[in-house]
Amino acid sequence: MDAALNWLFTLQASPDDANLRARLDDWLRLDPAHSRAFELAAGAWEFPEMDKVANEIAARSEHVIAFREAVAPRHPGARRGLWPRIAMAAAATVLLAIGIQQYPAVILRWRADYATPTGQHEEVSLPDGSRMILNTASAVSVNFQGARRSVTLLKGEAYFDVVHDAARPFTVAGSFSEVEVKGTAFSVRTDNAEDTVVLERGHIDVSLLQDRKDVASLEQGESITASSNNLSVVRKSDTSTYLAWLQGRLVFTDQPFGQVLDEVERYYGHSILVANTRLSSIRVNGSYRLDNPERVIHSLATAAGATVTRLPGGIIILR
């Protein structure tokens, strides 16, 4: 935890330092415990009560006050800069001790080179000429220093059309997996439970982040999922359906109603709740435009014979 707090201090001082962000990425990928510690520390750092706790510590802690008085005569110029860091570190420790566990936006702000809001896509030309398209609510960091062509998918989903370079493999790391290619086109999607990799064309190797010895090779039209300790079997995949979002559409083939709503929710950005068990037995087929997710919800509800109730804040209930 001390190392994670140290990273937070360093990043706060130099939030736009690309080399620093690359070193942070390396440290986070070295051990899953590093990511967990950083998430907890950053969660406490961004917690609304942080300033209040820090001020209380500054005002009431006899030990810390004594430290301030001892340091001040020797380093009068440094005192003003040092003390807030001590108080904030102590405040972070207090908040962590009482169980502040959240994944704050501050992590993405510090780590992401590119990010998209809910419902938006963004196409990016990478330094080597490769093309990357971010799906809704997604974020990535990139490292093209020296011989590296490395992308880390921090959140969401991205599609890559990679320029061939046999001397410089192109890697994409998700939450649980790493994809290595020379030149090809594929997508990677990550969530809390697993990564999903879909190969549109070419050839790729997929391995677990924590066990690079377990490697699966994919050919055109195949997909695979990766969890914290397991690679699934390689499966045939309908890439035109899976990658329909690149054309601004969602395509469903005999999918359960609940799964369809989960997918639409990614683009809508608010909760969609089902209050009618009858709807769970419905299967969905169809192609829907992504430019108006709420219209998609109403279309699905009409086809299913459900009523739509929209609550303040955008929450939708289907009955």
Summary of the structure (lengths in Angstrom):
residues: 319
radius of gyration: 23.3
end to end distance: 46.2
largest distance: 75.9
contacts: 963
relative contact order: 0.07
helix: 40%
strand: 30%
